[in-house]
Amino acid sequence: MPQPRTNRPVLVVEDHEDTREMVELFLKYDGFAVRTAIHGLDALKRVEHDPPCLILLDVTMPVMDGITFARKLRESGDRDVATAPIVLLTALPDADASKALKETGALDVIHKPISFDEMLTVVERHCHATRSSG
């Protein structure tokens, strides 16, 4: 098993099991620690215990959607939690994705179907990941 590339995990918040598992496996294969959540309420519980270096966030989910999750995250009294960077994972059309970007304070959008090269570039940028030498 490769040594983790960061001290903090990437949190993948996605209600579709296949997408969530695919993203998790891809990131783990590339050396990232990954935590997952199936909706925003589940994600809020996870970030309190293990603040992530990045949140990959689906916008449309049951129980608590991505926009509500982001608003509640920003209200947290824990600075590490409240300032966690968010990148949206969405199949929304561009106009709706742009609106969600503004509403969540997210830094970027990755459109579905997901380009894993694009996702890896975004994760590396926000998690300040470096490959371990030797």
Backbone torsions as a table, in degrees:
resi	resn	phi	psi	omega
1	MET	NA	130.4	-179.3
2	PRO	-68.6	153.2	176.4
3	GLN	-69.1	139.0	-179.3
4	PRO	-56.9	144.0	-178.1
5	ARG	-83.5	-17.5	179.2
6	THR	-140.7	163.0	176.3
7	ASN	-81.9	-22.0	-177.8
8	ARG	-112.7	146.3	-176.5
9	PRO	-79.8	164.5	166.6
10	VAL	-91.9	131.6	177.0
11	LEU	-101.5	120.4	178.6
12	VAL	-103.1	115.5	-178.9
13	VAL	-111.0	104.1	-171.8
14	GLU	-152.6	128.6	-178.2
15	ASP	-83.6	-22.1	178.7
16	HIS	-82.3	114.6	-173.6
17	GLU	-56.0	-45.8	-178.0
18	ASP	-60.9	-44.9	180.0
19	THR	-65.4	-45.4	-179.5
20	ARG	-59.5	-47.7	-179.1
21	GLU	-66.4	-38.9	179.5
22	MET	-63.6	-45.8	178.7
23	VAL	-63.9	-44.8	179.6
24	GLU	-59.0	-49.6	-178.8
25	LEU	-62.8	-42.3	179.9
26	PHE	-61.3	-46.6	-179.1
27	LEU	-67.7	-40.8	177.8
28	LYS	-63.1	-41.4	178.7
29	TYR	-59.3	-33.6	-179.5
30	ASP	-88.3	6.6	171.8
31	GLY	98.0	9.8	179.7
32	PHE	-92.9	143.5	168.3
33	ALA	-76.4	136.6	-175.8
34	VAL	-133.1	137.8	169.9
35	ARG	-120.4	153.3	-179.9
36	THR	-129.5	157.2	175.1
37	ALA	-145.5	148.2	-175.8
38	ILE	-95.0	-9.7	176.2
39	HIS	-165.5	174.2	-174.7
40	GLY	-61.8	-38.0	-179.6
41	LEU	-65.1	-43.5	175.9
42	ASP	-60.1	-42.1	-179.3
43	ALA	-64.3	-40.5	178.8
44	LEU	-59.3	-40.5	178.6
45	LYS	-64.6	-39.9	-177.5
46	ARG	-69.0	-41.6	-176.8
47	VAL	-68.5	-27.8	177.9
48	GLU	-64.0	-33.4	-176.1
49	HIS	-95.0	-22.1	-174.1
50	ASP	-151.9	78.3	-176.7
51	PRO	-56.8	128.6	-177.1
52	PRO	-85.4	161.6	172.5
53	CYS	-79.1	-22.6	-179.0
54	LEU	-159.5	145.0	174.6
55	ILE	-114.6	119.3	171.8
56	LEU	-94.1	111.7	-164.9
57	LEU	-119.9	120.3	170.5
58	ASP	-71.1	147.1	-178.2
59	VAL	-87.6	-46.5	-175.7
60	THR	-102.9	110.9	-179.7
61	MET	-143.8	155.4	173.9
62	PRO	-75.5	171.5	178.0
63	VAL	69.3	-63.3	174.2
64	MET	-147.0	119.8	-178.3
65	ASP	-76.1	172.2	-176.4
66	GLY	-64.5	-35.3	-179.1
67	ILE	-68.1	-44.1	177.2
68	THR	-64.3	-43.4	177.5
69	PHE	-56.5	-48.6	-177.4
70	ALA	-61.1	-41.5	178.7
71	ARG	-61.6	-46.3	-179.5
72	LYS	-67.7	-36.2	177.6
73	LEU	-60.4	-46.5	-178.4
74	ARG	-66.1	-20.8	178.8
75	GLU	-84.4	-4.7	-176.8
76	SER	-63.0	144.3	176.1
77	GLY	-79.1	-11.2	178.8
78	ASP	-89.6	115.7	-175.3
79	ARG	-59.2	-40.8	178.9
80	ASP	-61.0	-37.1	179.4
81	VAL	-74.2	-50.0	-174.8
82	ALA	-63.7	-26.6	-177.2
83	THR	-104.0	8.2	-179.8
84	ALA	-58.5	129.8	179.6
85	PRO	-69.0	142.4	-179.9
86	ILE	-119.6	136.7	169.8
87	VAL	-125.5	128.6	-177.4
88	LEU	-81.1	140.9	169.8
89	LEU	-112.3	116.0	-173.9
90	THR	-152.5	153.5	172.8
91	ALA	-106.0	7.9	178.8
92	LEU	-63.5	148.4	173.7
93	PRO	-60.8	159.6	-174.7
94	ASP	-50.9	-45.1	-177.7
95	ALA	-62.9	-44.0	179.3
96	ASP	-69.0	-37.4	177.9
97	ALA	-64.7	-40.0	178.0
98	SER	-63.3	-40.8	177.5
99	LYS	-63.7	-44.9	179.4
100	ALA	-63.7	-36.6	178.1
101	LEU	-58.5	-46.6	179.4
102	LYS	-67.2	-42.7	-176.9
103	GLU	-67.7	-30.2	-177.1
104	THR	-94.5	-16.0	-173.9
105	GLY	71.5	21.0	180.0
106	ALA	-68.3	155.9	-178.0
107	LEU	-89.2	-21.9	-174.1
108	ASP	-162.8	169.7	176.2
109	VAL	-129.8	133.5	170.0
110	ILE	-113.7	119.4	-177.5
111	HIS	-83.5	144.5	174.2
112	LYS	-87.4	143.5	0.1
113	PRO	-66.1	143.0	-172.2
114	ILE	-74.4	131.6	169.9
115	SER	-88.4	115.1	-176.7
116	PHE	-69.0	-29.0	174.5
117	ASP	-64.0	-44.5	177.9
118	GLU	-63.1	-44.6	-179.2
119	MET	-62.2	-43.6	179.9
120	LEU	-62.4	-42.1	177.4
121	THR	-59.7	-44.4	-179.6
122	VAL	-65.7	-45.6	-178.9
123	VAL	-63.6	-45.1	179.0
124	GLU	-60.3	-40.4	-179.4
125	ARG	-63.5	-45.9	-173.8
126	HIS	-85.2	-21.8	179.9
127	CYS	-99.9	2.5	179.0
128	HIS	49.8	44.9	-176.2
129	ALA	-77.5	142.7	173.5
130	THR	-134.5	144.5	176.9
131	ARG	-74.1	136.4	179.7
132	SER	-74.5	142.9	-179.5
133	SER	-92.3	127.3	171.2
134	GLY	61.0	NA	NA
